[in-house]
Amino acid sequence: MLDGGFDLLELLRIGVDIALVWYVLYKIIMLIRGTKAIQLLKGIVVVLLVWGISILFELHTIQYLTNQVINWGFVVIIILFQPELRRALEQIGRGNLFARGSRSEEEIMEQKIEAIVQSCQYMAKRRIGALISIERETGMGDYAETGIPINGNLTHQLLTNIFTPNTPLHDGAVIIKEEEITAAACYLPLSESPFISKELGTRHRAAMGVSEVTDSITIVVSEETGNIALAKNGELKRDLDREGLRTYLREMLSPSIRASESKSRHQRGKNDG
């Protein structure tokens, strides 16, 4: 019993040790992701692979060279990446290292909504036409392929700049997926519904059209009037102000609402089957 208890305790200790190491490595990778340090990490991996191969196949010259790189590499890393290392140590001192990247889904959603609302309000005041489609459960890859790839973080500055008149990307739709602007200058299908008001233009018809074939949320800023409209499931909500747009987006992008809609669609599919 004593040996069994000791072995169990030792295994638990080893498991906790390994889990902590992996957690720290994960947080470090999240910290350097998107910086030039990630390229350094890739280079280190390549050097270690070459070093391992040289040992396996007894390639003595390559082994000697990789040994020199490994021996002096840490000094070179400290010299080249002094600003990044200092910033990382400062974050550890402030307790921010392990907090970074831990935003909740609700916080991410709020940041996304605020970027869209700010951009739409800015464009509405200046009567800059815009067409913004937000992907939900139904993929919009086919429509994104008709435009120009962006794959940039969603910010109100980038979103507004895309629709600035007389720029290469201003004509067409922007497609947003999660927290990224996937593509711009995209073509969306036009609705053929006879019930759409004649006073509405091509952007509104495109918003209605894509909302009829996907579960996306599409926002239109009118170039003629500056009014903001939102299309979903073939329905168009017009003349939205800032708070109205924010409220609708919160309702339709809420993780709980999306999960409920996904469950309802799945249940309907089972019943139809």
Summary of the structure (lengths in Angstrom):
residues: 273
radius of gyration: 26.2
end to end distance: 56.2
largest distance: 84.5
contacts: 759
relative contact order: 0.09
helix: 58%
strand: 13%
